[in-house]
Amino acid sequence: MIVFLGDSMTIKTKAILVAATCGLLAAAQPAAAYDWGIPGAKVIGIEATYMPSTVVFKIDRAAGACAAGALLFYSPQGDTEDRRIANANAIMSMLMTAKVAGQTLTVTGNNANCTVLFLTME
């Protein structure tokens, strides 16, 4: 939609049109692609069997529909196999560091299959 702000419009009318347009654009942002975000979670278990294709671990808190202590699944990210392996190693390293050091994480993911999307060490 193209709006012509001609000379016959007042400054107030122009300001209202610009504000309304900005509001509509801001409202058009996509919805969050995750179901839950759990701050302050402690790692209570790590499973290395499925590395590097999947990183499996447990936290001490419920994560959406996933109970406290349930297996959580992180699929490594990257556009090549080498980058996915590097990402899996980085996530595994963070999980092990958090567990040994007693650090907490923010874990963000989806209820479907207890899928983890993001991990942040606090």
Secondary structure, DSSP 8 states (H G I E B T S, - for coil): ------TTS-HHHHHHHHHHHHHHHHHT----S-SEEEEEEEEEEEE-TTTTT-EEEEESS-BTTB-TT--EEE----SSHHHHHHHHHHHHHHHHHHHHHT-EEEEEEETGGGEEEEEEE-
